[in-house]
Amino acid sequence: MVKVIHPEDWATAKGYANGVIAEGKILFVGGQIGWTKDQIFETDDFVGQVRQTLENIVGVVEAAGGKVENIARMTWFIKDKQAYVASQRELGQVYRDVLGRHFPAMSLLVVADLLEDRALVEIEATAVFD
């Protein structure tokens, strides 16, 4: 079970949850990047890689018997803050296309580099199952 926690007197969180409480089995999804299941990059576009990365996370969660709603936390690592800021509207649409209106607790960090040279984003996730 996953339940969003939001202090009553706080401003509304936009696109994430400030806190999530969960109970059950835990799945830790290792850092996923914007390549296909065959480890092939089909795009060097930031938004395109985010879509593929989110689809990869959902694939792992579903392989464990879960659904998007089981995702309790995500940590994003991006190489280009400007690309993220400039594409927030598109990113929001891609996020909703893949994850719907489910917003787990999230953090986003700008990093100097990622292990795979073509990777523009890497996302870790934690899912909780009843």
C-alpha positions in Angstrom: 0.0 0.0 0.0 1.3 3.5 -0.9 -0.2 6.6 0.6 0.9 10.2 -0.2 1.7 12.4 2.8 1.2 16.1 2.5 1.3 18.5 5.4 -2.0 20.5 5.4 -0.4 24.0 5.6 2.2 23.4 2.9 2.0 24.7 -0.7 0.8 22.0 -3.2 3.6 19.8 -4.5 3.6 20.0 -8.3 4.5 16.7 -10.1 5.8 14.9 -7.0 4.8 14.0 -3.4 6.6 15.4 -0.4 6.2 12.1 1.4 4.9 8.6 0.8 4.2 6.0 3.5 4.2 2.4 2.3 3.8 -1.1 3.8 4.6 -4.4 2.1 7.3 -6.0 -0.1 9.8 -3.6 -1.5 11.3 -3.6 -5.0 14.4 -1.5 -5.6 14.7 -0.6 -9.3 18.3 0.0 -10.3 19.1 3.1 -12.3 17.4 3.0 -15.6 18.6 5.0 -18.6 17.1 6.0 -22.0 18.0 2.9 -24.0 15.7 0.0 -25.1 15.5 -3.4 -23.5 18.2 -4.4 -26.0 20.5 -1.6 -24.7 20.2 0.5 -27.8 19.7 4.3 -27.7 17.0 5.2 -30.2 17.4 9.0 -29.5 19.7 11.6 -28.2 16.8 13.8 -27.4 16.4 14.6 -23.6 12.6 14.2 -23.6 12.8 11.0 -25.7 15.3 9.5 -23.3 13.1 10.4 -20.3 10.2 8.6 -21.9 12.2 5.5 -22.5 13.7 5.6 -19.0 10.2 5.8 -17.4 9.0 3.0 -19.7 12.0 0.9 -18.5 11.0 1.5 -14.9 7.4 0.5 -15.5 8.7 -2.6 -17.3 10.7 -3.7 -14.2 7.8 -2.9 -11.9 5.4 -4.9 -14.0 7.8 -7.8 -14.3 7.7 -8.0 -10.5 3.9 -8.1 -10.7 3.2 -4.5 -9.9 1.6 -1.4 -11.4 2.6 2.2 -11.7 0.7 2.9 -8.5 3.2 0.8 -6.6 6.0 3.2 -7.2 6.7 5.1 -4.0 10.0 6.9 -4.8 12.1 8.0 -7.7 15.5 9.7 -7.9 16.4 11.4 -11.2 20.0 12.1 -12.2 20.2 14.5 -15.2 23.3 15.8 -17.0 21.8 19.1 -18.3 19.7 21.3 -16.0 18.9 23.7 -19.0 17.5 20.8 -21.0 15.3 19.8 -18.1 14.0 23.4 -17.4 13.5 24.2 -21.1 11.4 21.0 -21.7 9.2 20.9 -18.5 5.9 21.1 -20.4 6.9 18.2 -22.7 8.3 16.3 -19.7 5.1 16.7 -17.9 3.2 15.2 -20.9 5.6 12.3 -21.2 5.4 11.6 -17.5 1.6 11.5 -17.6 1.7 9.4 -20.8 3.8 6.7 -19.0 2.9 7.1 -15.3 -0.5 8.8 -15.4 -1.3 11.1 -12.5 0.7 9.0 -10.0 3.3 11.2 -8.3 5.7 9.4 -5.9 8.2 11.1 -3.7 10.9 12.4 -6.0 14.3 14.0 -6.0 16.2 15.4 -9.0 20.0 15.9 -9.1 22.2 17.5 -11.7 25.3 15.4 -12.2 28.5 15.9 -14.1 28.2 12.7 -16.1 26.6 9.2 -16.4 28.4 6.0 -17.1 26.9 5.5 -20.6 28.2 8.3 -22.7 24.9 8.8 -24.6 22.7 8.7 -21.5 21.2 12.0 -20.6 19.1 10.8 -17.6 19.1 8.0 -15.1 16.3 7.3 -12.8 16.1 4.9 -9.8 12.8 3.8 -8.3 11.4 2.1 -5.3 8.1 0.3 -5.5 6.1 -1.3 -2.7 3.7 -4.2 -3.1 0.9 -5.4 -0.7 
